[in-house]
Amino acid sequence: MSLSIPGITARALAGRLAGGEPLAVLDVREPRERAFCAIPLPPTAVDLHVPMNLVPARLDDVRSAGADRTLVVYCHHGVRSRMVAEWLAAQGIADVVNLEGGIDDWSESVDAAVPRY
């Protein structure tokens, strides 16, 4: 069964972050991708990096980070993050959204200083 996960655009995420909304942002990319670039987050956001294959083992960490805030999941283009977001929702995490287009869209529509790959 596939759960319907809401999506958020890069511009909408940027607006929520700029407005100081407390969010948890989960990057599910591989360490080499994270080393190349990441979405810069303000102090109001929790920044988590848990590669997709490690999410089940770190479920408690992810659940804790998203306990009192929206959990935004991202990857390169939004495919892996959608799968992770659906899995997290199936584990009972209610307020989870997927960054549509991933960090690639962030680079194109929000912050050109974040390198594309």
N, C-alpha and C positions, 0 to 999 in steps of 0.2 A: 504494500500500500504506500503510495507516495502522498506525502502531506503537502498542502499548498503553503509555501513560504512566501511572505511578502518580500518584495524587492525594494531597494532604495537606490536612487541614482547617485552618482558621484557628487553632483551639484547639491542635491538635497542633503546628503551626508555632510558636505562642507558647511552648509548653512546651519545644520544642527550643532556641529562641532564649534563653529564660530560663535554661536549663541550660548555656548557654555553648557549645553545639555550633557548631563553625565551619561556617557555611553561606554560600553565595553566593546573593543574592536579586536576581533580574532583573525589573525593572519594565518591561513592554513597552508601557505606555500612552503617549499623546501628551504632549508637553511641557505643554500647558494642563491636562491631568489631573494630572500630576505636581506642577505649581505649586499646585494646589488642595489636595492631600493625598498622603501617602505613608506606608507602614508604617515606624514608627520602629524602627531596628535598633540592636542593641548593637554595641560595638566588635569583637566576635568575628565579626561577619558582614560580608561584602563586599557593598556596596550598589551595584548597577549600574542605570542607567537607559538603556535602548536602545529607542527606539520600534520597534514591530513591523517596519515597513518598512525599518529600518536594520540589523536583525539580520544579514542575510547579509553586509553590508559590514563589520560589526564582529565577525564570527565569531571571529577570533583573540582579541579582547578577552574575549569570552564564554567561549571555551574555556580561556583562561588563568585567569580568575576561578574557574571550576569544576574546575580541574585536580585539586585535592586535597580537594575538598569537594562535598557535595550542592548542586546548582543548583536553586533553587526559582524558578519563573517565575510572575509574577502580572500581572493586568490588572484591569479593573473588576469583571467577573463570572466570569472564568475561561474564556471562550471563546477569545479571542485568545491567551491564554497557553498553552492546550492545543495550539493549532495550532503555536505557536512551539516548545513543548516537543517535539512530535512531529518537527518539522523538525530541531531540534538533535540529537535521538536518532538521526535518519537520517544526520546528519553525524558520528556516532561519539561523541557525548557520552553516556557511559553512565549517569551518576548524575544524572538530571534528573527533577524532579517538578513537578506543576502544583498551584497553590493553588486548591482547589475553592471556587467562590463569589467568588474574587478579593478585592480590598480592600473590597468592599461587605460581604462576610461578616465580614471582620476588624473592620470598624466595628460590626457588629451583635453579634458574639459574643465579641470580645476587648477592643476599645478604643473606647468610644463617643466619645472625644475626637477620633478621626479622623473628619472630616466625611464624610457620605454625599452622593452626587450622582447 
